[in-house]
Amino acid sequence: MPVSHFTKMISWPARLVPVLLVALTACAGDETLSAYGAAGKTWRLSQIDGAPFSAAATLEFPAPGKIAGQAPCNAYRAESTAPYPWFDTTGLSSTRKVCPELLEETRFLEALQTMGEAEVTGDVLILRNGSGREMLFRADG
């Protein structure tokens, strides 16, 4: 077989590589934090920046790419689609009740929206950002 025919035989399958890579990426499934130990648990905030958080606040991962929870006053939800170990929040919305812990709620939600990295180890979830801020959550149970 002449070399030119051999080259043509090799180049045809080589053209399929990009198509196969796209197909495999589409089949990869959930790569967010919920697929790495965070789903199926209620995470209770215990610290922000190393200081105890006295109000009640939770974080849950109800579905791939989604977060939800209870801030000190209001329920909230957002999208979180960054692949693990990254963390992001987009489209955060909450109910609008007024309560005595509204300042703590604002502190919690503002901090949550600045987090960019996550670490899950057993019943501990740590969110942090590049500015040195950190949120420590513990799983119920």
KAUR-V903590 format. One record per pair of residues at least 4 apart in sequence whose C-alpha atoms are under 6 Angstrom apart, sorted by the first residue. I is the first residue (numbers start at 1). J is the second residue. Records with the same first field share a line. If there is no record, write none. Layout:
I=J / J
//
This chain:
31=35 / 83
32=81 / 82 / 83 / 84
33=38 / 84
34=38 / 39 / 61
39=61
42=60 / 139 / 140
43=58 / 59 / 137 / 138 / 139
44=57 / 58 / 137 / 138
45=57 / 136 / 137
46=52 / 53 / 136 / 137
47=51 / 52 / 53 / 135 / 136
48=134 / 135
49=133 / 134
55=72
56=72
57=70 / 71 / 72
58=69 / 70
59=68 / 69
60=67 / 68 / 69
61=66 / 67
65=79 / 80 / 81
66=79 / 80
67=77 / 78 / 79
68=76 / 77
69=75 / 76
70=74 / 75
71=75 / 105
72=105
73=99
74=95
75=94 / 95
76=93 / 94
77=92 / 93
78=89 / 90 / 91 / 92
79=89 / 90
80=88 / 89
82=86 / 87 / 88
85=117 / 118
86=116 / 117 / 118
87=116 / 117 / 118
88=116
89=113
106=110
115=127 / 128 / 129
116=129
117=127 / 128
118=126 / 127
119=125 / 126
120=124 / 125
123=138 / 139
124=137 / 138
125=137
126=135 / 136
127=134 / 135
128=133 / 134
129=133
//
